[in-house]
Amino acid sequence: MQNKDSDSDGIVDSSENRQLHADIYAGQLTTQLKKGLLSYCVLLACEKPTYTSEVISQLNLAELDVAEGTVYPLLARLQKDGLLEHRWRESYQGPPRKYYAVTDYGRAVRKVMANNVRVLNSAIKTLERNKP
């Protein structure tokens, strides 16, 4: 027999249904968290001139699971904001390719973000250690 409880709306849910909703909600929060950190991750990936598909590969190797449709607009925005620059390079496999690299301003932003990420990570670890 399944365990049934009322949620905040008074609706009776099974524990399986609650877990499914928890998984969905946590997935949405994780997506928002990744969106917030993706610019920082791209700045890390573009320290040296990097072709877009290489950026995507690096992000996916880091288990960020990003799609081209996410990365291309982000690269354009980071370039527009002055954090990245691009250069065209000839390719042996077709047309010239656009390579992105971090600007001095991008390095400065990345340095501040690195510290912010460390502080947040430390805060999370502290909270996890001190949980009841």
N, C-alpha and C positions, 0 to 999 in steps of 0.2 A: 504494500500500500504506500502511495506517495505521500510525502509530508506536504501539507497544504497550510498556507498562512495568508493572512490578508496583507496587501501592501498598503501604501499611504492613501490610496484611493478607495480602500475597502474591498478591492477585487481580490478574489482568492486565486493565488498562483501556485503552481507546483514548483518545487525546488529546481527542477530541470528548466522550467520556463524562466525563473528568476536568473539562473545561471546564463541562459541564452541572452537575456536582456543585459546582464552584466557584461558579457563578452562583447556585445554590440556597442554598449556605451563606452567600455574601456577602449575598444578599437577606434571609436570616434575621437576620444581624448588623445590617443596615441597619434592619430593622423594630424591633429592640431599641433601636438608637440613636435612632430617631424617637420611640419611646415615652418614652425618657428626656428628650428635649428638648421634647416636645409641651406640657407644662405651662408651660414658659417661653414658648413661642410663643403660647399662649392668653393669657398675661398681657400679652404685647406687643400682641395683637390687641384686647384689651379696655381699652385706656387710656381711651377714652371709652365711654359706655354703648353696648353692641353687642348686637343680636339674634342668636340662635344661628345662623341661616342666614348672617348676615353674617360671623360668626366662621369658619364652615366655608368660606365663599367666600374669605376672606382667606388661610386656611391652604392651600386648594387653589391659589390664585393664586401662592402661594410654593412650589408644587410639592411640598407635603407629602402630597397625595392621601389625605385623611382622610374617613371616613364619619360620618354622623350617629351611628351606634351607638358610635363612639369618642368623639365630642365631648360628647354629652349627659352620660354618666357622669363625664367629666373635669370639666365645668363644675360638676356637683353636688359632686364631691369638693373642688374648689378653693373652692367656696362654704362647704362644711362646715368646711374647714380655715382659713377666714377670709381667704383671699387675694382672693376675689371677693365682691361683693354683687349682689343683683338688685333691680330695680324693675319693677313692671308698668306698661305704657303702653298706652293705648287705640290701636287700630289702625283705619284706615279700610277695611281689607280683611278684617275678621272680628273674632274675639275679641281681648281684650287680649294683648299679647306681653310676655314676660319679657326684659328687657335686663340684661346683665351688665356690671359695671365693676370695675376693680381697686380694692381697698381700700388704705389707707395701709400696712398690713402686707404686702399683695401687692406694692406698689411697692418696699418694702424687700427682699423676697425676690427680686423681679425684678432689682433693682440688684446684689445679690450674685451672682445667676445670670449676669447680663451679664458680670461680671468673670470668673466661672468659665469661661464659654464662650470669652471672649477668651484666657484662659490655655490652655485645651485646644486652641483653634485655633492658637495660637502654637506649642505643643508639637508638634502634628501637622505644621505647616509646617516646623519645624526638622528633624524626623525625615525628612520627604520630601526636603528639601534635602541632608541628610547621608547619604542611602542610598547603599550601595556600588554 
